[in-house]
Amino acid sequence: MIQDLLGSAIVAEHPARAGFTPSAASVVVGSKGNRLFVKAAPVGEGLGEAVEAGVALAQVADELGPLLVGSATVKEWRVAAYEVVEGEPVKWWEAADHPRLLEVLQRMREVMDPCPVAGTSSYAEAFLPMLGTWQALNNNAGPASIGRPLPVDLPVPLLAEMESRWLDVLGGGSALHHGDLRRDNVIRERTGRLRIVDWTHLWTAPGWMDLIRLAPDVAACGHDPERLLQRSCWRDAPADEVNVALAGLAGRGWRDGHLPDIPGLPGLRRMQREQCLHTLRWLEARLA
């Protein structure tokens, strides 16, 4: 299938270097020099289903992401081939990226809110099993790994109260939600243009939720997350709802970031701790 899409024999394969998704992802090179980015995974544990979701979302994402060249089912495997975006995953957000990010967020609002595809489910509901950190700490019921002192001056009872309102506040969102918007899922082209990759979820959420997920990643590179929000098309996002979202996201990061490393996914726990820290710092600043 891949050889047919390339139009020539495969002469090289270069595994992708970035990302935290345990699936096959490589750039394959044809004998004529043409290239494709190929992602593949078996169905049954969500990985093949994620590849299928990416295929379904490719037309919706349009110029926000890479062009889908073709897809196939090979027994229990799902395979998708995309154009190769000429650039590199963002390793560090620069000030020069901010105007491009604002353009991306504006375009996401235009094409994803309301959700243009069927067969979606609620992100808020999908995230529920990852909640409970702050409530466990508030009830002195959490594991020792999450019981360490917080790096911010935020009362655990307050975090627990906000976490408890997650579904009520976020469950009604009707925009298509990427769900993993951060550096390793954004390609910076040589021109500076930003392209979003790893579209793997058929989720809906409030339209501003992807920005709330992204902003702590921007903060980890020394930038002000609140300034990004206030300059964006989502500056009118309800303050309390944003705070509830931040509390929930931070709780997941605090718990998972202190779990043992996962073989084959180096850097995941470090990334989760980093994201959690900057999510908590942003929430602390908003509540000050």
C-alpha positions in Angstrom: 0.0 0.0 0.0 2.8 2.5 1.0 4.8 1.6 -2.1 1.8 2.2 -4.3 1.2 5.6 -2.7 4.9 6.5 -3.1 4.9 5.4 -6.7 8.3 3.8 -6.3 10.1 1.2 -4.3 10.8 2.0 -0.6 14.5 2.5 -0.1 14.7 3.9 3.4 12.7 4.3 6.6 13.4 6.9 9.3 11.5 6.5 12.6 9.9 9.6 14.1 12.0 11.1 16.9 9.3 13.0 18.8 6.1 12.2 20.5 4.8 10.0 23.3 2.3 7.8 21.4 3.4 4.1 21.3 2.6 3.4 17.7 4.7 2.9 14.5 5.5 6.3 13.0 8.2 6.7 10.3 9.1 8.7 7.2 9.5 6.3 4.3 11.6 7.3 1.2 11.0 6.1 -2.3 13.6 5.3 -5.0 12.6 8.6 -6.7 13.3 10.6 -3.6 9.6 11.2 -2.7 8.6 10.7 0.9 5.6 9.9 3.1 5.0 10.0 6.8 3.4 6.7 7.8 1.6 5.9 11.0 0.3 2.4 11.9 -1.1 0.6 14.9 -3.3 -2.4 15.7 -6.8 -1.9 16.9 -8.0 -3.1 20.3 -6.2 -0.9 22.8 -7.0 2.5 21.3 -3.9 2.9 19.1 -5.4 1.6 15.8 -8.5 3.5 16.6 -6.4 6.7 17.0 -5.0 6.1 13.5 -8.5 5.8 12.2 -9.5 9.0 14.0 -6.6 10.8 12.3 -7.9 9.7 8.9 -11.4 11.0 9.7 -10.1 14.3 10.9 -7.6 15.0 8.1 -10.1 16.7 5.9 -11.4 18.8 8.8 -7.9 19.8 9.9 -7.1 20.9 6.3 -4.2 23.2 6.2 -3.8 23.1 10.0 -2.2 19.7 9.7 -0.5 17.5 7.1 -2.4 16.3 4.0 -3.7 12.7 4.1 -2.4 10.8 1.1 -4.1 7.5 1.8 -5.1 4.9 4.4 -5.7 1.2 4.6 -6.7 -1.7 6.8 -4.2 -4.6 6.9 -5.7 -7.3 9.0 -5.9 -5.9 12.5 -3.7 -2.9 11.6 -4.7 0.6 10.6 -2.3 2.5 8.4 -2.3 6.1 7.3 0.1 8.0 5.1 0.5 11.7 5.1 2.6 14.3 3.3 5.9 15.1 5.0 5.8 18.5 6.6 9.1 20.2 5.9 10.2 21.3 9.3 10.9 20.1 12.8 8.8 19.5 15.9 8.9 22.6 18.1 11.5 22.1 20.9 11.2 25.5 22.4 8.5 28.2 22.0 10.0 31.5 20.8 8.4 34.9 21.0 8.3 34.9 17.2 5.9 31.9 17.4 3.2 33.8 19.2 1.6 35.5 16.2 1.6 32.2 14.3 0.1 30.5 17.3 -2.7 33.1 17.5 -3.4 32.5 13.8 -3.6 28.7 14.4 -6.0 29.2 17.3 -8.2 31.5 15.2 -8.3 29.0 12.4 -9.1 26.2 14.8 -12.0 28.2 16.1 -13.2 28.7 12.5 -13.1 25.1 11.4 -13.7 23.2 14.7 -16.4 25.1 16.5 -19.0 23.8 16.3 -17.6 20.3 15.7 -17.9 19.4 11.9 -17.7 15.6 12.2 -20.0 12.9 13.6 -19.2 10.1 15.9 -17.5 12.1 18.6 -17.6 11.7 22.4 -17.1 14.2 25.3 -13.5 14.9 26.2 -14.7 15.8 29.7 -16.2 12.4 30.2 -13.1 10.6 28.6 -10.9 12.5 31.1 -12.9 11.5 34.2 -10.8 8.4 35.0 -7.7 10.7 35.2 -9.3 12.9 37.8 -9.4 12.5 41.6 -5.9 13.5 42.6 -6.9 16.6 44.6 -9.9 14.9 46.1 -7.8 12.0 47.2 -5.2 14.4 48.8 -8.0 16.4 50.5 -9.3 13.1 52.0 -5.8 11.9 52.9 -6.4 8.9 50.6 -3.8 9.4 47.9 -0.6 7.4 47.4 2.6 8.7 48.9 3.9 9.8 45.5 1.2 12.5 45.2 1.4 13.5 48.9 4.5 15.6 48.5 4.3 19.4 49.0 2.8 21.4 46.1 5.1 23.9 44.4 2.5 26.6 44.6 0.4 28.3 47.3 -2.9 26.7 46.4 -5.1 25.1 49.1 -5.8 21.4 48.3 -9.4 21.8 49.4 -9.9 24.5 46.8 -8.3 22.3 44.1 -10.5 19.5 45.1 -13.6 21.6 44.9 -12.7 22.8 41.4 -11.8 19.3 40.3 -15.3 18.1 41.5 -17.0 20.4 39.1 -15.1 19.2 36.0 -17.9 17.4 34.3 -20.6 20.0 35.1 -18.5 22.8 33.7 -16.8 21.2 30.7 -19.2 18.4 29.7 -21.3 20.5 27.4 -18.6 21.7 25.0 -19.4 21.3 21.3 -16.1 22.1 19.5 -13.8 19.5 18.0 -11.0 19.0 20.5 -7.4 18.0 19.5 -6.6 17.0 23.1 -2.8 16.9 23.0 -1.7 20.4 21.8 1.9 20.9 22.9 5.4 21.3 21.4 6.0 17.7 20.2 2.7 17.8 18.3 3.5 21.0 16.4 5.8 21.2 13.4 7.5 24.5 12.7 8.2 24.9 9.0 11.2 26.7 7.7 9.0 29.7 7.0 7.9 29.8 10.6 4.4 28.4 9.8 3.1 26.1 12.5 1.3 22.8 11.6 -0.5 20.6 14.1 0.1 16.8 13.9 -1.1 13.7 15.8 -4.9 14.3 15.3 -6.0 11.1 17.2 -9.2 11.8 19.1 -12.8 12.3 18.1 -13.6 14.4 21.1 -15.7 17.5 21.8 -15.0 20.2 24.4 -15.3 23.9 24.9 -13.6 25.6 22.0 -11.0 27.3 24.3 -9.9 24.0 25.9 -7.1 23.3 23.4 -5.6 26.7 24.2 -5.8 25.9 28.0 -4.0 22.7 27.3 -1.3 24.5 25.2 -0.6 27.6 27.3 1.3 25.8 30.1 3.6 24.3 27.5 4.2 27.8 26.2 4.8 28.9 29.8 7.4 26.2 30.2 9.4 28.1 27.6 9.4 31.3 29.6 6.3 33.0 28.2 3.1 34.3 30.0 0.2 31.9 29.5 -2.4 34.5 30.5 -1.0 36.9 27.9 -1.4 34.3 25.2 -5.0 33.7 26.3 -5.9 37.4 26.4 -4.4 38.0 23.0 -6.3 35.1 21.5 -9.7 34.6 20.0 -10.7 32.9 23.2 -10.0 35.9 25.5 -13.7 35.8 26.5 -13.5 32.2 27.9 -15.4 32.1 31.2 -12.8 32.6 34.0 -14.2 30.1 36.4 -14.5 27.4 33.8 -10.9 28.0 32.7 -9.8 27.6 36.4 -11.7 24.3 36.7 -10.1 23.0 33.6 -6.6 24.0 34.9 -7.3 22.3 38.2 -8.3 19.1 36.5 -5.4 19.0 34.1 -2.9 19.8 36.9 -4.2 17.0 39.1 -3.7 14.5 36.3 -0.1 15.8 35.7 0.7 15.8 39.4 -0.3 12.1 39.8 1.0 10.7 36.5 4.2 12.8 36.6 5.3 11.0 39.8 4.6 7.5 38.5 7.4 5.2 37.3 8.8 5.7 33.8 7.1 3.8 31.0 9.5 1.7 29.0 9.9 3.0 25.5 8.5 6.5 26.3 11.5 8.3 27.7 10.8 11.8 28.9 7.0 11.3 29.4 7.0 11.7 33.2 9.4 14.6 33.1 7.1 16.3 30.5 4.0 15.6 32.7 5.7 17.1 35.8 6.8 20.2 33.8 3.3 20.7 32.4 1.7 20.3 35.8 4.1 22.8 37.4 3.2 25.5 34.9 -0.5 24.7 35.0 -0.5 25.1 38.7 1.6 28.4 38.5 -0.9 29.8 36.0 -3.9 28.8 38.1 -2.2 30.4 41.2 -1.6 33.6 39.3 -5.2 33.7 38.1 -6.6 33.2 41.6 -4.2 35.7 43.3 
